[in-house]
Amino acid sequence: MKTLITALAIAIAALAAPALAASEKAACESQATEKKLSGAAKTSFVKKCEKDAKSAAAAACESQAADKKLAGAAKSSFVKKCEKDATK
């Protein structure tokens, strides 16, 4: 039963990742607007925000690979695809 629940949670997270990527950019832009940033400050903030979001996605993909007990080439392939899907 635990395995089924874990697999379901991973599947949901994998399906939600691409949707989060589009909203991350919008969220970063929104945060910059709330902070009343403009010009180079806004550009820098948004760039860092998006980089941090990608790092979080990479960590999530690594975690999913560990949950699936992947290693070697299978892990590398899974993480690469997961990160690509998350940053669409």
C-alpha positions as CSV (number, residue, x, y, z in Angstrom):
1,M,0.0,0.0,0.0
2,K,2.9,2.4,0.8
3,T,4.4,1.7,-2.5
4,L,1.2,2.5,-4.3
5,I,0.8,5.8,-2.5
6,T,4.4,6.7,-3.1
7,A,4.1,5.9,-6.8
8,L,0.9,8.0,-7.0
9,A,2.6,11.0,-5.3
10,I,5.5,10.8,-7.7
11,A,3.2,10.6,-10.7
12,I,1.2,13.6,-9.6
13,A,4.4,15.6,-9.0
14,A,5.8,14.7,-12.4
15,L,2.6,15.8,-14.1
16,A,2.4,19.1,-12.1
17,A,6.1,20.0,-12.8
18,P,5.5,21.5,-16.4
19,A,2.6,23.6,-15.2
20,L,4.7,24.9,-12.3
21,A,7.5,26.0,-14.7
22,A,5.2,28.4,-16.6
23,S,3.8,29.7,-13.4
24,E,7.3,30.1,-11.9
25,K,8.2,32.8,-14.5
26,A,5.0,34.6,-13.8
27,A,5.5,34.3,-10.1
28,C,9.0,35.8,-10.4
29,E,7.7,38.6,-12.5
30,S,4.9,39.2,-10.0
31,Q,7.3,39.3,-7.1
32,A,9.5,41.8,-8.9
33,T,6.5,44.0,-9.5
34,E,5.4,43.7,-5.9
35,K,8.9,44.9,-4.9
36,K,8.6,47.7,-7.4
37,L,11.7,46.8,-9.2
38,S,12.5,48.0,-12.7
39,G,15.3,48.0,-15.2
40,A,18.5,46.1,-14.3
41,A,17.3,45.4,-10.8
42,K,14.2,43.7,-12.1
43,T,16.1,41.7,-14.7
44,S,18.6,40.5,-12.1
45,F,15.9,39.6,-9.6
46,V,13.8,37.7,-12.2
47,K,16.9,35.8,-13.5
48,K,17.9,34.8,-9.9
49,C,14.4,33.8,-9.1
50,E,14.1,31.6,-12.1
51,K,17.5,30.1,-11.4
52,D,16.4,29.3,-7.8
53,A,13.2,27.7,-9.2
54,K,15.2,25.5,-11.6
55,S,17.4,24.4,-8.7
56,A,14.4,23.5,-6.7
57,A,13.0,21.5,-9.6
58,A,16.4,19.7,-9.9
59,A,16.3,18.8,-6.3
60,A,12.7,17.5,-6.7
61,C,13.8,15.4,-9.6
62,E,16.7,14.0,-7.7
63,S,14.4,13.1,-4.8
64,Q,12.0,11.4,-7.2
65,A,14.9,9.4,-8.7
66,A,15.9,8.3,-5.1
67,D,12.3,7.4,-4.3
68,K,12.3,5.2,-7.4
69,K,15.7,3.7,-6.4
70,L,17.2,4.6,-9.7
71,A,21.0,4.5,-10.2
72,G,23.5,5.0,-13.0
73,A,22.3,5.7,-16.5
74,A,18.7,5.2,-15.6
75,K,18.9,7.9,-12.9
76,S,20.8,10.3,-15.2
77,S,18.2,9.9,-17.9
78,F,15.3,10.2,-15.5
79,V,16.7,13.4,-13.9
80,K,17.5,14.9,-17.2
81,K,14.0,14.3,-18.6
82,C,12.4,15.4,-15.4
83,E,14.4,18.7,-15.3
84,K,13.6,19.3,-19.0
85,D,9.9,18.8,-18.4
86,A,9.9,21.0,-15.3
87,T,11.5,23.9,-17.2
88,K,9.2,23.9,-20.2
